[in-house]
């Protein structure tokens, strides 16, 4: 499974992108469960955020959903944080 996160906005307006390929990872099942929940609950269009807040584009195996601060679910927050931390 390929998971991509693109973060835009924020005070400085700096875009950040990261990607994780879960193939062959010992924790692939956890990634898959989390990603499937985020995709199932995601929005098909970018939501309006708050001034200087971050907007997120989350793509899992070609399917894209959108989210924005401060209205992230716990699953969205966890997936975004993990991908931006561990991804390339």
Secondary structure, DSSP 4 states (H G I P E B T S, - for coil): -EEEEEEEESSS---EEEEEE-TT-TTHHHHHHHHHHHHHH-BSSPPP--TT-EEEEEEETTEEEEEETT---HHHHHHHHHHHHH--
